[in-house]
Amino acid sequence: MYSLVYVSRSLLPSGQAAAEIDSIVNVSTARNAAAGVTGALLYTGTRFAQLLEGEEAAVLDIMASIARDARHCDVVTIDQGPVAARRFSRWSLVYVGHSTFAAGIVERALAENGEPDGYALRNLMRLLQELARPLAPPPEE
Ligand SMILES: Cc1cc2nc3c(=O)[nH]c(=O)nc-3n(C[C@H](O)[C@H](O)[C@H](O)COP(=O)(O)O)c2cc1C
C-alpha cells in the first residue's frame, strides 16, 4: 500500500468552484474506485490538499493526471511512501468552501514540506481523516 499527499493552489474562479468540484468528484469517484485508490480531497477556497492511497502504480498514475490539470497550480507533493494499511475506506470530498482554519493547516503543512514526521503534516492528515470519517449507520428502528 502506497500513500501520497499533495497540496496545490486553486485556479477556480469562486463563482465556478462548486460546479468544477462537482465534476472533479464525479470523475474521481469512478476512476479511483476502478483503480482501487481511496483518500480524501480538501478544498479551502484557495488551496487543495489531497491524500491518495492504493497500489503505488495506480496512485502515481492518477497523480500524473492531477498534476497536469489546469484547474490548479503549484502542485507540491509533501509526503509519499509505503504505508502498512489503508487509512481511508473510500474516496471522499472533505470540505468545500472558504475556511481560514483549514487553509492555515494546509499552509503550515506546506511550509514544513520535507521535515520527517512533521507535526503540521500529521495535523493535516488528522483533519482529512476526521472530516472524511464515514457516517455512522443509522440507528435501528
Ligand atoms: C484538485 C484536483 C483533484 C483531483 N483529484 C482526482 C482524483 O482523485 N482522481 C481522478 O481520477 N481525477 C482527479 N482529478 C481530475 C484529474 O486531474 C483529471 O482531470 C482526470 O483524472 C482525467 O484525467 P486525464 O485528463 O489524464 O484523462 C482532480 C483534479 C483536481 C483539480
The ligand as a MOL file (V3000), in Angstrom:
LIG
                    3D

  0  0  0     0  0            999 V3000
M  V30 BEGIN CTAB
M  V30 COUNTS 31 33 0 0 0
M  V30 BEGIN ATOM
M  V30 1 C -7.6950 19.2560 -7.1120 0
M  V30 2 C -7.9820 18.1390 -8.0720 0
M  V30 3 C -8.1120 16.8340 -7.5840 0
M  V30 4 C -8.3800 15.7760 -8.4470 0
M  V30 5 N -8.4680 14.5150 -7.9470 0
M  V30 6 C -8.6670 13.4780 -8.7950 0
M  V30 7 C -8.7140 12.1390 -8.3130 0
M  V30 8 O -8.5990 11.8500 -7.1240 0
M  V30 9 N -8.9280 11.1580 -9.2300 0
M  V30 10 C -9.0720 11.4090 -10.5560 0
M  V30 11 O -9.2500 10.4720 -11.3280 0
M  V30 12 N -9.0380 12.6550 -11.0350 0
M  V30 13 C -8.8380 13.6970 -10.1900 0
M  V30 14 N -8.8180 14.9760 -10.6910 0
M  V30 15 C -9.0800 15.1730 -12.1250 0
M  V30 16 C -7.8270 14.8820 -12.9440 0
M  V30 17 O -6.9670 15.9940 -12.8290 0
M  V30 18 C -8.1780 14.6110 -14.4260 0
M  V30 19 O -8.9420 15.6500 -14.9310 0
M  V30 20 C -8.9490 13.3200 -14.6140 0
M  V30 21 O -8.4310 12.2860 -13.8410 0
M  V30 22 C -8.9080 12.8840 -16.0810 0
M  V30 23 O -7.5680 12.5370 -16.3910 0
M  V30 24 P -6.9030 12.7580 -17.8220 0
M  V30 25 O -7.0360 14.2220 -18.1210 0
M  V30 26 O -5.4690 12.3330 -17.6430 0
M  V30 27 O -7.6940 11.8960 -18.7500 0
M  V30 28 C -8.5410 16.0400 -9.8340 0
M  V30 29 C -8.4120 17.3520 -10.3060 0
M  V30 30 C -8.1350 18.3980 -9.4390 0
M  V30 31 C -8.0030 19.8050 -9.9750 0
M  V30 END ATOM
M  V30 BEGIN BOND
M  V30 1 1 1 2
M  V30 2 1 2 3
M  V30 3 2 2 30
M  V30 4 2 3 4
M  V30 5 1 4 5
M  V30 6 1 4 28
M  V30 7 2 5 6
M  V30 8 1 6 7
M  V30 9 1 6 13
M  V30 10 2 7 8
M  V30 11 1 7 9
M  V30 12 1 9 10
M  V30 13 2 10 11
M  V30 14 1 10 12
M  V30 15 2 12 13
M  V30 16 1 13 14
M  V30 17 1 14 15
M  V30 18 1 14 28
M  V30 19 1 15 16
M  V30 20 1 16 17
M  V30 21 1 16 18
M  V30 22 1 18 19
M  V30 23 1 18 20
M  V30 24 1 20 21
M  V30 25 1 20 22
M  V30 26 1 22 23
M  V30 27 1 23 24
M  V30 28 2 24 25
M  V30 29 1 24 26
M  V30 30 1 24 27
M  V30 31 2 28 29
M  V30 32 1 29 30
M  V30 33 1 30 31
M  V30 END BOND
M  V30 END CTAB
M  END
